[in-house]
C-alpha cells in the first residue's frame, strides 16, 4: 500500500491533522488495515461511505483501496432520495457512516454501519 512508503521510520509523525486533533501514520495504518480486514472478511464488493470531511472518510477510502473494493462516496449534502438512488444503483453491500440513525430508514438500503455509534441496521 502507498501509505507504507511514508511510514518507514516515521511511524509517530503526524499523517493527518484537523481542528479536532491529529493522527499518526502508525494509527492511520492500523485503522486502515483493521477496516480493510473487516471489509474483506464480509465479502463486500462495493462499500458506500457517507461522512463529513474527517479522519473517518480518509480511513474508509484507504481501507476500500487496500481491500480492493469499489468505494462509493455518498455526499451528505444530497437529498435523502439522491443518497438512496446512489446506493441502490451502485448496489453497495455496506454503508459506512457516522449518521446511521439518519440513513438507516431507507426502504432499500445496504447494511448501514454507524462507525461512531456502533449501530448496525440491516436492510
LINCORNOR-V704648 format. One record per pair of residues at least 6 apart in sequence whose C-alpha atoms are under 8 Angstrom apart, sorted by sequence separation. I is the first residue (numbers start at 0). J is the second residue. D is the distance in whole Angstrom. If there is no record, write none. Layout:
i=I j=J d=D
i=I j=J d=D
This chain:
i=15 j=21 d=6
i=16 j=22 d=7
i=50 j=56 d=6
i=63 j=69 d=7
i=64 j=70 d=8
i=112 j=118 d=6
i=113 j=119 d=6
i=14 j=21 d=7
i=15 j=22 d=5
i=49 j=56 d=8
i=63 j=70 d=6
i=75 j=82 d=8
i=111 j=118 d=8
i=112 j=119 d=5
i=13 j=21 d=6
i=14 j=22 d=6
i=15 j=23 d=7
i=48 j=56 d=7
i=74 j=82 d=7
i=103 j=111 d=6
i=111 j=119 d=6
i=112 j=120 d=7
i=13 j=22 d=6
i=14 j=23 d=5
i=73 j=82 d=6
i=102 j=111 d=8
i=110 j=119 d=7
i=111 j=120 d=5
i=13 j=23 d=4
i=14 j=24 d=5
i=60 j=70 d=7
i=110 j=120 d=6
i=111 j=121 d=6
i=12 j=23 d=5
i=13 j=24 d=6
i=48 j=59 d=7
i=110 j=121 d=5
i=111 j=122 d=8
i=11 j=23 d=5
i=12 j=24 d=6
i=48 j=60 d=8
i=73 j=85 d=7
i=99 j=111 d=6
i=109 j=121 d=7
i=110 j=122 d=6
i=10 j=23 d=7
i=11 j=24 d=6
i=14 j=27 d=7
i=73 j=86 d=8
i=99 j=112 d=7
i=108 j=121 d=8
i=109 j=122 d=6
i=10 j=24 d=5
i=11 j=25 d=6
i=99 j=113 d=5
i=108 j=122 d=5
i=9 j=24 d=7
i=10 j=25 d=5
i=71 j=86 d=8
i=94 j=109 d=6
i=96 j=111 d=7
i=98 j=113 d=6
i=107 j=122 d=6
i=93 j=109 d=5
i=94 j=110 d=6
i=95 j=111 d=6
i=96 j=112 d=6
i=97 j=113 d=5
i=106 j=122 d=8
i=46 j=63 d=7
i=92 j=109 d=5
i=93 j=110 d=5
i=94 j=111 d=5
i=95 j=112 d=5
i=96 j=113 d=5
i=97 j=114 d=5
i=99 j=116 d=8
i=103 j=120 d=6
i=6 j=24 d=6
i=71 j=89 d=8
i=91 j=109 d=6
i=92 j=110 d=6
i=93 j=111 d=6
i=94 j=112 d=6
i=95 j=113 d=6
i=96 j=114 d=6
i=97 j=115 d=5
i=100 j=118 d=8
i=103 j=121 d=8
i=5 j=24 d=8
i=6 j=25 d=7
i=90 j=109 d=8
i=93 j=112 d=7
i=95 j=114 d=7
i=96 j=115 d=8
i=97 j=116 d=7
i=99 j=118 d=7
i=103 j=122 d=8
i=71 j=91 d=8
i=87 j=107 d=7
i=99 j=119 d=8
i=87 j=108 d=7
i=99 j=120 d=8
i=46 j=68 d=7
i=48 j=70 d=7
i=83 j=105 d=7
i=86 j=108 d=7
i=45 j=68 d=6
i=46 j=69 d=6
i=47 j=70 d=6
i=48 j=71 d=6
i=49 j=72 d=6
i=79 j=102 d=8
i=86 j=109 d=7
i=34 j=58 d=8
i=44 j=68 d=5
i=45 j=69 d=5
i=46 j=70 d=5
i=47 j=71 d=4
i=48 j=72 d=5
i=49 j=73 d=5
i=50 j=74 d=8
i=51 j=75 d=7
i=83 j=107 d=8
i=3 j=28 d=8
i=34 j=59 d=7
i=38 j=63 d=8
i=43 j=68 d=7
i=44 j=69 d=6
i=45 j=70 d=6
i=46 j=71 d=6
i=47 j=72 d=6
i=48 j=73 d=6
i=49 j=74 d=6
i=50 j=75 d=7
i=83 j=108 d=7
i=2 j=28 d=7
i=45 j=71 d=7
i=47 j=73 d=6
i=49 j=75 d=6
i=31 j=58 d=5
i=35 j=62 d=4
i=39 j=66 d=6
i=30 j=58 d=7
i=31 j=59 d=7
i=34 j=62 d=6
i=35 j=63 d=6
i=38 j=66 d=7
i=31 j=61 d=6
i=32 j=62 d=7
i=35 j=65 d=6
i=36 j=66 d=7
i=27 j=58 d=7
i=31 j=62 d=5
i=35 j=66 d=5
i=32 j=65 d=8
i=31 j=65 d=8
i=59 j=95 d=8
i=15 j=54 d=7
i=47 j=86 d=7
i=45 j=89 d=8
i=47 j=91 d=6
i=45 j=90 d=7
i=46 j=91 d=5
i=47 j=92 d=8
i=49 j=94 d=7
i=50 j=95 d=8
i=45 j=91 d=5
i=46 j=92 d=6
i=47 j=93 d=6
i=48 j=94 d=6
i=49 j=95 d=6
i=50 j=96 d=5
i=44 j=91 d=8
i=45 j=92 d=6
i=46 j=93 d=5
i=47 j=94 d=4
i=48 j=95 d=5
i=49 j=96 d=5
i=50 j=97 d=6
i=44 j=92 d=7
i=45 j=93 d=7
i=46 j=94 d=6
i=47 j=95 d=6
i=48 j=96 d=6
i=49 j=97 d=7
i=50 j=98 d=8
i=43 j=92 d=6
i=46 j=95 d=7
i=49 j=98 d=8
i=43 j=93 d=7
i=0 j=65 d=7
